[in-house]
Amino acid sequence: MDLLLKYITLEDPNVRFVVVAIVLLGAVSGMVGSFNFLRKKTLVGETVAHSMLPGVLIAFLLSGVKSPIIMILGAALSGWMSIWLVDYITQKSKIKGDSALAIVLSSFFGLGIVLLTMIQSRFSGNQSGLDHYIFGNAAAMTPEDSTTFAVVCLVVFVLVMSSYLSIKATIFNSDYAQSIGISRKKIDILISILTILTISVGIKAVGIVMMSALLIIPPTAARFWTDRLVPMLIISGCFGALGGWLGSFISYYETNMPTGPLTIVCVSIIAFVSMMFAPKKGIVYQRWNKLLLRRRINEENLLKAAVQNEVRGKGKLFDRAQINTRQYFEQKLWNRTINRLKNKGFVYKVHTGYTLSMAGRNYGADIDRRHKIWEVYLQRRMQMSVHLVHDEAETMEHFLTPEIEEEILGELGLCSRFNPLLEIHEIIPDPDIA
């Protein structure tokens, strides 16, 4: 507990530098990555990150020092050159975008590895720490690094806020954006600048290999929680910051554990939890909704079959054998469905059989009404054979809302209060009656 309190209060200066830098990086990466995610250009971040290695090393060779500002400038120039090369290759040749990304990524990264090997063999102690740009080393963050992180993150945030509406219009409807005077090319350049700035400051902490994950995973997780841009930017930034905070804490709690990879692991866990349990889009939520839908369909089919038997003079009492003449229920499914209907008050147990309550009878009659309405619509409007409409209506009867029903009745010229058993069966004969 004392260790956690010490971590939260940031008493240790070394911890303070690392935590502030990683949290800022995670928040900005999540926000900027959302734009590339929505533009379906997530692999651009991967290419830019790997292409920055030669820029960092060339900057060191030219300056002879490992200043964060110089390293960021070298990385940014190299990243910008990689984007320009990808665009040039796709425009001037028949090579597609994904192939161009792979060519540029592998070429730049290979050049960077060659330069790193040359530097390590020719420079003695001055080159120490350059290999951290490949896998990251957040524990070696200095006050100067944290300050640089804060300044760059502030610049990125200001650029996003100042051009938010233009970016939004271009991402979702580029034709409309151009029609009101927004330059798509300028917005593409702006997003590229944001991506390059974010990656250039993050490669020292997270590493070139894993920096792209910090741009891709948070917006992917945020997409499960919302369909709107502003909430997505906020949620994505929070996920990135939370992953950075948790990764830093685990690294602080367990010595000799790398902060960068732990950050990616924490963000990945957040994404997995989002994929499984997010409302509406989560796998668990969708599976549960499908289960409830199947249950509702089985209940409605049983009630409808009971009403049809009752209307056709087969008595108010029914059992599984009688229902199976119209809608088949295996024994286990019958037991589960009839028990749920009893608990809801739609069905009562009577001796060896069952009977419908008033609520159950009304519900079943409403389902039967929807079924017959859809049969008539399919025959009259869709010109389907009378022998084919039944199977289609068996499905649609469970999804026919009152609004759609009213619209269909209006098209058919039928009164909203008509009796389907008296009017519709004259049009669509029932097999039992025929």
LODO-585718 format. One line per field, with one value per residue (C-alpha): residue number from 1; residue in three letters; x negated, y, z. Coordinates in steps of 0.1 Angstrom, whole numbers, plus 5000, padded with zeros to 4 digits. Last residue first. Example, Ala and Ser with C-alpha at 12.3 -4.5 7.8 and 13.67 -1.06 7.14 Angstrom:
<pts>
seq	c(2;1)
type	c(SER;ALA)
east	c(4863;4877)
north	c(4989;4955)
up	c(5071;5078)
</pts>
This chain:
<pts>
seq	c(434;433;432;431;430;429;428;427;426;425;424;423;422;421;420;419;418;417;416;415;414;413;412;411;410;409;408;407;406;405;404;403;402;401;400;399;398;397;396;395;394;393;392;391;390;389;388;387;386;385;384;383;382;381;380;379;378;377;376;375;374;373;372;371;370;369;368;367;366;365;364;363;362;361;360;359;358;357;356;355;354;353;352;351;350;349;348;347;346;345;344;343;342;341;340;339;338;337;336;335;334;333;332;331;330;329;328;327;326;325;324;323;322;321;320;319;318;317;316;315;314;313;312;311;310;309;308;307;306;305;304;303;302;301;300;299;298;297;296;295;294;293;292;291;290;289;288;287;286;285;284;283;282;281;280;279;278;277;276;275;274;273;272;271;270;269;268;267;266;265;264;263;262;261;260;259;258;257;256;255;254;253;252;251;250;249;248;247;246;245;244;243;242;241;240;239;238;237;236;235;234;233;232;231;230;229;228;227;226;225;224;223;222;221;220;219;218;217;216;215;214;213;212;211;210;209;208;207;206;205;204;203;202;201;200;199;198;197;196;195;194;193;192;191;190;189;188;187;186;185;184;183;182;181;180;179;178;177;176;175;174;173;172;171;170;169;168;167;166;165;164;163;162;161;160;159;158;157;156;155;154;153;152;151;150;149;148;147;146;145;144;143;142;141;140;139;138;137;136;135;134;133;132;131;130;129;128;127;126;125;124;123;122;121;120;119;118;117;116;115;114;113;112;111;110;109;108;107;106;105;104;103;102;101;100;99;98;97;96;95;94;93;92;91;90;89;88;87;86;85;84;83;82;81;80;79;78;77;76;75;74;73;72;71;70;69;68;67;66;65;64;63;62;61;60;59;58;57;56;55;54;53;52;51;50;49;48;47;46;45;44;43;42;41;40;39;38;37;36;35;34;33;32;31;30;29;28;27;26;25;24;23;22;21;20;19;18;17;16;15;14;13;12;11;10;9;8;7;6;5;4;3;2;1)
type	c(ALA;ILE;ASP;PRO;ASP;PRO;ILE;ILE;GLU;HIS;ILE;GLU;LEU;LEU;PRO;ASN;PHE;ARG;SER;CYS;LEU;GLY;LEU;GLU;GLY;LEU;ILE;GLU;GLU;GLU;ILE;GLU;PRO;THR;LEU;PHE;HIS;GLU;MET;THR;GLU;ALA;GLU;ASP;HIS;VAL;LEU;HIS;VAL;SER;MET;GLN;MET;ARG;ARG;GLN;LEU;TYR;VAL;GLU;TRP;ILE;LYS;HIS;ARG;ARG;ASP;ILE;ASP;ALA;GLY;TYR;ASN;ARG;GLY;ALA;MET;SER;LEU;THR;TYR;GLY;THR;HIS;VAL;LYS;TYR;VAL;PHE;GLY;LYS;ASN;LYS;LEU;ARG;ASN;ILE;THR;ARG;ASN;TRP;LEU;LYS;GLN;GLU;PHE;TYR;GLN;ARG;THR;ASN;ILE;GLN;ALA;ARG;ASP;PHE;LEU;LYS;GLY;LYS;GLY;ARG;VAL;GLU;ASN;GLN;VAL;ALA;ALA;LYS;LEU;LEU;ASN;GLU;GLU;ASN;ILE;ARG;ARG;ARG;LEU;LEU;LEU;LYS;ASN;TRP;ARG;GLN;TYR;VAL;ILE;GLY;LYS;LYS;PRO;ALA;PHE;MET;MET;SER;VAL;PHE;ALA;ILE;ILE;SER;VAL;CYS;VAL;ILE;THR;LEU;PRO;GLY;THR;PRO;MET;ASN;THR;GLU;TYR;TYR;SER;ILE;PHE;SER;GLY;LEU;TRP;GLY;GLY;LEU;ALA;GLY;PHE;CYS;GLY;SER;ILE;ILE;LEU;MET;PRO;VAL;LEU;ARG;ASP;THR;TRP;PHE;ARG;ALA;ALA;THR;PRO;PRO;ILE;ILE;LEU;LEU;ALA;SER;MET;MET;VAL;ILE;GLY;VAL;ALA;LYS;ILE;GLY;VAL;SER;ILE;THR;LEU;ILE;THR;LEU;ILE;SER;ILE;LEU;ILE;ASP;ILE;LYS;LYS;ARG;SER;ILE;GLY;ILE;SER;GLN;ALA;TYR;ASP;SER;ASN;PHE;ILE;THR;ALA;LYS;ILE;SER;LEU;TYR;SER;SER;MET;VAL;LEU;VAL;PHE;VAL;VAL;LEU;CYS;VAL;VAL;ALA;PHE;THR;THR;SER;ASP;GLU;PRO;THR;MET;ALA;ALA;ALA;ASN;GLY;PHE;ILE;TYR;HIS;ASP;LEU;GLY;SER;GLN;ASN;GLY;SER;PHE;ARG;SER;GLN;ILE;MET;THR;LEU;LEU;VAL;ILE;GLY;LEU;GLY;PHE;PHE;SER;SER;LEU;VAL;ILE;ALA;LEU;ALA;SER;ASP;GLY;LYS;ILE;LYS;SER;LYS;GLN;THR;ILE;TYR;ASP;VAL;LEU;TRP;ILE;SER;MET;TRP;GLY;SER;LEU;ALA;ALA;GLY;LEU;ILE;MET;ILE;ILE;PRO;SER;LYS;VAL;GLY;SER;LEU;LEU;PHE;ALA;ILE;LEU;VAL;GLY;PRO;LEU;MET;SER;HIS;ALA;VAL;THR;GLU;GLY;VAL;LEU;THR;LYS;LYS;ARG;LEU;PHE;ASN;PHE;SER;GLY;VAL;MET;GLY;SER;VAL;ALA;GLY;LEU;LEU;VAL;ILE;ALA;VAL;VAL;VAL;PHE;ARG;VAL;ASN;PRO;ASP;GLU;LEU;THR;ILE;TYR;LYS;LEU;LEU;LEU;ASP;MET)
east	c(5584;5590;5559;5537;5548;5559;5542;5568;5599;5576;5568;5602;5619;5588;5570;5597;5594;5585;5558;5581;5567;5557;5527;5503;5518;5517;5480;5473;5492;5474;5440;5448;5462;5430;5427;5396;5411;5436;5407;5394;5426;5437;5410;5420;5457;5452;5441;5473;5492;5467;5449;5460;5440;5468;5499;5484;5457;5480;5507;5483;5468;5503;5510;5478;5484;5519;5506;5481;5509;5531;5502;5498;5536;5538;5508;5522;5556;5539;5533;5539;5516;5519;5518;5541;5541;5507;5511;5495;5487;5479;5443;5431;5455;5440;5405;5414;5431;5399;5374;5396;5403;5367;5357;5385;5380;5405;5420;5445;5479;5485;5459;5483;5507;5480;5465;5497;5528;5560;5581;5598;5591;5617;5595;5592;5577;5552;5542;5538;5516;5494;5490;5481;5455;5440;5439;5420;5396;5390;5384;5359;5340;5339;5327;5299;5290;5288;5266;5242;5241;5234;5207;5191;5190;5207;5239;5222;5185;5178;5157;5141;5136;5120;5096;5088;5081;5058;5040;5035;5019;4997;4986;4977;4958;4938;4928;4922;4897;4896;4863;4880;4916;4935;4922;4926;4961;4968;4955;4976;5007;5002;4993;5024;5045;5032;5039;5073;5081;5069;5091;5121;5117;5111;5140;5163;5156;5160;5193;5200;5190;5178;5164;5146;5126;5108;5096;5088;5065;5049;5037;5015;5000;4994;4974;4949;4941;4912;4899;4896;4920;4901;4876;4901;4927;4915;4911;4943;4965;4948;4950;4987;4996;4977;4994;5028;5019;5007;5039;5058;5039;5045;5083;5085;5116;5135;5171;5173;5140;5154;5186;5165;5143;5172;5164;5126;5126;5155;5140;5105;5120;5141;5111;5086;5078;5085;5062;5034;5036;5034;5004;4986;4994;4981;4949;4943;4951;4929;4900;4904;4904;4873;4855;4864;4848;4863;4841;4869;4888;4865;4878;4874;4857;4850;4832;4805;4792;4786;4748;4734;4710;4693;4673;4681;4670;4686;4718;4722;4718;4743;4768;4764;4771;4801;4814;4810;4830;4857;4859;4861;4885;4909;4907;4913;4941;4959;4956;4972;5001;5006;5007;4978;4988;4963;4961;4989;4984;4946;4948;4973;4952;4921;4936;4948;4912;4897;4919;4908;4871;4876;4896;4869;4841;4861;4870;4833;4822;4847;4840;4802;4781;4749;4725;4746;4743;4739;4767;4791;4782;4791;4824;4833;4823;4847;4876;4888;4900;4923;4935;4944;4963;4981;4992;5005;5035;5047;5084;5093;5111;5081;5057;5078;5082;5044;5040;5062;5048;5012;5019;5033;5006;4977;4990;4993;4959;4941;4959;4952;4915;4906;4925;4910;4875;4886;4899;4928;4952;4983;4997;4964;4958;4993;4989;4956;4972;5000)
north	c(4742;4751;4732;4745;4782;4800;4833;4857;4847;4840;4877;4889;4868;4855;4888;4909;4945;4972;4990;4991;4977;4997;4974;5004;5017;4983;4981;5015;5007;4974;4991;5016;4989;4969;4937;4919;4886;4883;4886;4850;4830;4854;4843;4806;4814;4835;4806;4787;4819;4827;4860;4891;4914;4938;4916;4883;4895;4921;4895;4871;4900;4909;4872;4868;4901;4890;4857;4875;4898;4867;4852;4883;4886;4849;4852;4883;4866;4835;4806;4770;4741;4703;4674;4691;4728;4747;4783;4803;4840;4848;4856;4827;4803;4816;4810;4774;4767;4778;4758;4726;4729;4734;4703;4682;4692;4719;4717;4744;4735;4699;4703;4724;4695;4671;4696;4701;4722;4732;4759;4736;4724;4747;4765;4796;4775;4757;4791;4806;4778;4780;4818;4813;4787;4807;4838;4820;4805;4838;4855;4828;4831;4869;4866;4843;4867;4896;4875;4867;4904;4915;4889;4898;4935;4958;4969;4974;4966;4932;4911;4935;4961;4935;4926;4963;4969;4938;4952;4985;4967;4947;4978;4996;4965;4966;5002;4999;4971;4949;4950;4957;4947;4975;5003;4983;4974;5010;5023;4998;5008;5045;5039;5017;5043;5070;5050;5041;5077;5089;5063;5072;5109;5106;5081;5104;5132;5110;5093;5056;5046;5018;4992;5019;5028;4995;5000;5036;5024;4995;5013;5042;5025;4994;5016;5024;4987;4981;5017;5017;5025;5053;5064;5058;5081;5115;5107;5087;5115;5141;5119;5111;5147;5157;5130;5142;5177;5166;5147;5178;5199;5174;5174;5211;5224;5248;5239;5215;5199;5189;5176;5153;5143;5130;5112;5119;5152;5167;5155;5169;5203;5204;5195;5219;5241;5213;5189;5214;5225;5188;5181;5212;5203;5167;5181;5204;5177;5151;5176;5184;5147;5141;5170;5157;5124;5091;5061;5040;5045;5023;5015;4984;4999;5034;5018;5007;5043;5041;5040;5056;5078;5049;5034;5046;5026;4992;5004;5031;5006;4982;5011;5022;4987;4984;5017;5008;4976;4997;5021;4994;4972;5000;5015;4982;4971;5005;5004;4969;4981;5011;4993;4992;5003;5031;5069;5076;5046;5050;5087;5084;5057;5078;5109;5090;5076;5110;5124;5096;5103;5140;5134;5110;5134;5162;5141;5130;5167;5177;5147;5155;5125;5142;5138;5162;5146;5110;5113;5128;5100;5075;5090;5094;5058;5045;5067;5044;5017;5042;5057;5023;5011;5045;5042;5007;5023;5038;5030;5067;5060;5043;5071;5097;5075;5071;5108;5105;5073;5084;5117;5099;5072;5097;5119;5089;5077;5110;5119;5084;5083;5118;5113;5079;5094;5123;5100;5116;5109;5109;5079;5059;5067;5056;5024;5017;5024;5000)
up	c(4535;4571;4584;4556;4562;4531;4524;4510;4529;4558;4559;4566;4593;4611;4606;4623;4611;4636;4615;4585;4553;4522;4516;4516;4548;4564;4556;4571;4603;4607;4601;4630;4652;4648;4628;4640;4653;4625;4600;4605;4602;4575;4552;4557;4551;4519;4497;4490;4482;4455;4459;4440;4463;4470;4470;4481;4504;4520;4526;4543;4564;4577;4585;4606;4624;4634;4646;4668;4682;4689;4709;4730;4736;4746;4769;4786;4790;4804;4781;4792;4800;4802;4826;4852;4843;4844;4835;4807;4801;4837;4831;4853;4834;4801;4813;4824;4790;4772;4793;4792;4755;4746;4766;4751;4715;4702;4668;4658;4642;4651;4678;4698;4702;4713;4737;4756;4751;4768;4753;4728;4693;4677;4652;4674;4702;4680;4665;4700;4712;4681;4686;4722;4714;4685;4707;4735;4710;4693;4727;4738;4705;4710;4745;4734;4706;4730;4753;4725;4715;4750;4754;4721;4729;4704;4722;4756;4758;4775;4751;4727;4755;4778;4749;4742;4779;4779;4748;4765;4795;4773;4753;4786;4798;4766;4773;4810;4809;4841;4859;4893;4898;4915;4893;4861;4872;4880;4846;4827;4847;4840;4803;4798;4816;4793;4762;4774;4783;4749;4732;4754;4747;4709;4707;4727;4702;4671;4678;4673;4709;4732;4708;4688;4719;4719;4683;4691;4720;4700;4668;4679;4709;4688;4663;4690;4695;4672;4673;4711;4739;4757;4731;4702;4718;4709;4672;4671;4682;4660;4630;4635;4640;4609;4589;4601;4590;4556;4551;4562;4537;4509;4516;4513;4530;4507;4514;4484;4494;4528;4512;4490;4519;4539;4572;4575;4557;4577;4610;4601;4592;4624;4646;4630;4660;4685;4668;4663;4700;4712;4690;4702;4738;4733;4718;4748;4774;4757;4755;4791;4800;4779;4796;4830;4820;4809;4814;4828;4796;4777;4743;4720;4690;4703;4733;4709;4709;4746;4746;4714;4733;4751;4722;4687;4656;4661;4677;4651;4622;4638;4643;4607;4593;4616;4604;4568;4574;4591;4561;4535;4554;4561;4526;4508;4532;4529;4491;4491;4512;4490;4456;4432;4397;4397;4400;4424;4447;4448;4454;4482;4500;4494;4509;4540;4544;4540;4567;4591;4584;4590;4622;4635;4629;4645;4675;4679;4678;4704;4726;4726;4720;4709;4679;4658;4624;4635;4661;4636;4612;4639;4647;4610;4604;4631;4620;4592;4617;4633;4601;4586;4617;4619;4582;4590;4607;4574;4575;4577;4610;4624;4612;4630;4661;4663;4670;4701;4714;4708;4726;4757;4757;4753;4780;4804;4794;4799;4832;4846;4836;4849;4881;4888;4886;4908;4935;4953;4925;4948;4931;4932;4968;4976;4957;4975;5008;5000)
</pts>
